[in-house]
Amino acid sequence: MSSQWVKYAINEINADFQRSAETHLIRFTLPQFPGIWFYLKDESTHPTGSLKHRLARSLFLYGLCNGWIKPGTTIVEASSGSTAVSEAYFSRLLGLPFIAVMPASTARRKVEQITFYGGQCHFVNDPCAIYEESERLARDLNGHFMDQFTYAERATDWRGNNNIAESIFRQMASEPFPVPDTIVMSAGTGGTSATIGRYLRYQGHATHLLVVDPENSVFHDYWHTRDKALRNISGSRIEGIGRPRVEPSFIPDVIDEMLRVPDAASAAAMHYLAQILGRKPGASTGTNFWGAIQVAQRMRQQQREGAIVTLLCDSGERYLDTWYDPHWVENRVGNLTPWLEQMRS
């Protein structure tokens, strides 16, 4: 019975993948950067609205094939939001209970989406407590802790098999610069940056991998020091990226460069990009786009042309009462005008 159900579950996940069209690659230019092409891999078009749909799918397949997920298994995840939304979706698809352990500060819209897919939300005040609490719940319920922060870089085939890096290069094939000068990526689990960095080396591409890191995250410092004991009690304000501790899926040696991005810069870049696209991206996309602008400014100074690729991680509709609320932004990160002026120069 269990083996038949696992076969059914894997088929359901693969069928869901076949129903989902490849995410779009949006191209645009900016007048202040002649000869430089910007590309956004729009991960907001996944069924659950974010990049984490890919991760959740891979984690479920990994858990099923390892024998960790069986009929009726309660799925538990430590997540600040988007991964939990996507895992709640796949749990409902397979008829499994789902519990998301998340900081109490998680955006209300994400909580609503998790419950929409039938999941439960279990809140903790300390962002660092989500790991132990997830382990406890999974143990008490005889469930499975998905542990995205450990398994993200293991669950995805970085050599190919339609991972995000392979998809980017396939879509870039007919562009003016098929091999990007730089790919800019923020890190949450670190799994996507690990996949992209490994793929670039495996394929022999000269593309530079820049990982941007928000305030109150330890990844930037860890990349420089390799001190795995680093901790930050505050936690990132930008949901989905930045971590208060060094995560097992973050692989520093596949990254060429790291850049710390102030939260005000992320917010300004998010609003600037919304004007360019005519729709609202999320805050982590703002962090990515700030990094892309820094690369473009450097390329302009060096009189180089080329392509810069980054990710549109999720929609800004999830952050209407936070990052798109002027009073909230003013109180949390201050005046955005200097950062906007810097990008437009």
Buried (B, 14 or more C-beta within 10 A) or exposed (E): EEEEBBEEBBEBBEEBBEEBEEBBBEBEEBEEBEEBBBBBBBBBBBBBBBBBBBBBBBBBBBBBEEEBBBBEBBBBBBBBBBBBBBBBBBBBBBEBBBBBBBBEEBBEBBBEBBEEBBBBBBBBEEBBEBBEBBBEBBEEBEBBBBBBBBBBBBBBBBEBEEBBBBBBBEBBEEBEBEBBBBBBBBBBBBBBBBBBBBBBEEBEBEBBBBBBBBBBBBBBBBBEEEEEEBEBEEBBBBBBBBBBBBBBBBBBEBBEBBBBBBBBBBBBBBBBBBEBBEEBBBBBBBBBBBBBBBBBBEBBEEEEBBBBBBBBBBBBBBBBEBBBEEEBBEEBBBEBEEBBEBBEE
